[in-house]
Amino acid sequence: MRKEIESIKTNNTEQLTLKNLEALPMNRRSVILNKEKFIQTLVEISMLQDLTSLKSRIIVLKDIITNHKNDKEGISNIDVNGDTVSLRRDVLISELNQILESQTLERAKYYLKRLKNGVQKVKTSKVNDINLSRWKEYDEIITDSLWILDKRDTSGAHLGWYWGNFIPQIPHQMMLRYTKKGDWFIDTFLGSGTTLIECKRLGRNGIGIELNQEVAQK
């Protein structure tokens, strides 16, 4: 992909314009990078005191991410015994674009720091396994209401024979949001076992209570 950087001077202020940048197809494939070299590059870019120069380096970095053959800095050259990091390509490109769209040096450096921290640090809470530093990569977690899903999940062991069961997505989302792997989950109205099935799928322990013997045996 050709990138043409054109510097123009307006009122004695140098501005950077991106001319004829082709839109990149967004996919969810991961890109594996040399972690140490990638972080070092981000640090070097963040030390620049000129927005134009900073954006120029980001364009070069973006070109490397989208086409490893253009890598002359060793970012995508993986050492067998080296430290690597796997990032979702579309999310990474989106974050680089956010830096390119920044109107001030301070804002660009803020986004750079956030990207660097997301690569360096794993930030989790006491209630789940979600890495908050890379929350954009969690497409599986629904942030909207769980009561407006258009259809139930019928995959795996889930069946719809029981008259009072809720859709599997509800316990699935609740476990992702509020439990860690190995935690215990209890359903006092087990029914057809929807909750326990999701416990099994997500690596949680489950206890179910069902008073209706016919339903329990089935």
N, C-alpha and C positions, 0 to 999 in steps of 0.2 A: 504494500500500500504506500503510495506516494504522499508525503507530507511536505507542504511548502510553508515555510515560516517567513512572513513578510513584516519587517519592522518599518514603521512609519513614524514621523515626528509631527505632533500636533501641539501647537503652542509650547514649543521647546520641551515637550514631554514625550518620551519614547513609549510607544504602545506596541503590544504584540497582537497580531491578528493571525488566525488560522485560516488559511485559504485552501479551499477545495479538499477539506478533510473528508474522506469517504466514511460513511457510517459503517461501523463494524457489526457483524451479526453477533447478537448476544446468545451465548450458550452457557450451560451450567457445568461444562467440563472443568476439572481442576487443572491448575498449572502448578508445577512443582519447581520451586526456586531454591537457590543457594541462600539459606536464611541469613547467614552472617553478612554475605555480600549485599543482599537486598537491603538489610537494615543499615549497613554502612552507607549505601547509596542514598537512602532516605535522609540520613543524618547530614551528609554532605550537601544535599539539596536544601535542607532546612537552614543551613548556615548562610545561604546566599541572601544578599541584602537588596536584590533588585528583582522585582516581580517578573520582568521580561526574561531574565536569565533563568529564574526558577521555573517558569513555564516551559522554557526551551528544554530544560533537563527532564521535565515530566513527559514531554512529547517523545523524547528519546527512550525513556523508560517504558512508556506505553507501547512504543514500536517493538521493543524487546519482548514484552508480555504477549503481544499478538503474533509475533513472528520471531521465534527463537534464533533463526538464521541471522538476524540482524544484531545479535548480542555480541558486542565487542568488550563488554565489561565483566563477563563471567557470572552474570546473575542467574542464567539458566543452565550453566555448566555445573552439573552435579558431581561432586566428589563422592566416591563410593563410601568413604568413611566420614563424610562431612555431615553437617547439620542442615536439614532441609525443612521447608515449610510448604504445605499444600494449601492453596487458596482457590476459591471459586473464581474462575476467570471473569465472569460477567460482573460479579460484585467488585472485584479489584479494578476492572476497567471503569466501572461507575464511579469509584472513589477517585481515580485519577482524573476523570472528567470533571468531577466536582472541584478539584484543585485548579484545573485549567479554566474553569468558569469563575473563579474567585476574582473579585474586583479590587481587593487590597492584598498587600503582602501579609498582613497580620492574619487575614482569613485563610489564605493559602497555607500558611505555616500551621494554623490550627488543624486543618484537615490532614496535613502531613504528619503532625504529631499523633493524631488519632489513628491514622493508618499504621504508623510505626508501633504504637502501643498494642494495636490489635494483633500484630505479628509477634511481638515480643512476649506479651503477657496473656495468661489465661485467667479470666475474671469470672468466677462463679459465685453463686449465693448459697445460703444455707438450705434452700428449699428445692433446688433442682440442679441439673447438670449443664444448663445452658451457659455457654461462654458469652458473657455480656459484651466482651470486646469485639465479637464477630457475630452479633445478633442478626445481621442482615442475611446470613447464610442459612438461617433456619426457616426454610419455606414450609416445613411440615407443621410448624406451630401457627395456629390460626389466632389472630389478634382481634378478630371481629366476634360477634355474638355466636355462641355455640348452638343457639336455638333456631337459627335461620339457614342451616345447611340444606341444600336442595335434595339430597338423597342419602340413604344409609349405606355404610360400607358392608358389603356382602362377601368380602374375600375371606379366605381361610376357613376357620371353624365357625364363623358367625352364621346363624340361621335366624329366620324371622318368625318361627312358629309360635313363640311365646307372646301372649296378648298384651303384656305390660312392659316389654323391654324397651329401653331407649336406644338410640343409635350408637354404635360403637365409638364414633368420633368423640362423644362427650367424655367417657372415661379415658380415652386415649389422650385427649388434649389436657385433661386434668392431671394425669400422671406426668406428662412432659413438663407441665408448668410448675407443679407443686411437689414432685417427688424425685428422688435420685434412684439410680439402679441399685437394687438390693433392698430398698425400703419396703415396708409392709403397707398393704392396702386392704381395707375391710369394706365389704358390701353386705349390709344387713337385710337387703331384699334382693337376693341373688338372681332369682328367676332362671333364665336360660343360661346364665353364666357369662354374660357379656363382659363384665368387669374382670373376671378371672382370665378370660381369653386375652384381654389386653395386657393384663399383668404378665402373662407368659410371653407375649410378643415383645414387651418392652423391658424385660429383665427385672420385673418387680415380683415380690412375694404377695400372694393374695389369700384372703380368708373370706369365705362366703357363707351366709346364713339364709336358709330357705325353709319356711315352716310347712309349705305344701309338699307333702311326701311324694305325690304323683309327679309334680314338676321336678323335684330334686332327683328322683330316680330316673327320669327321662333324660 
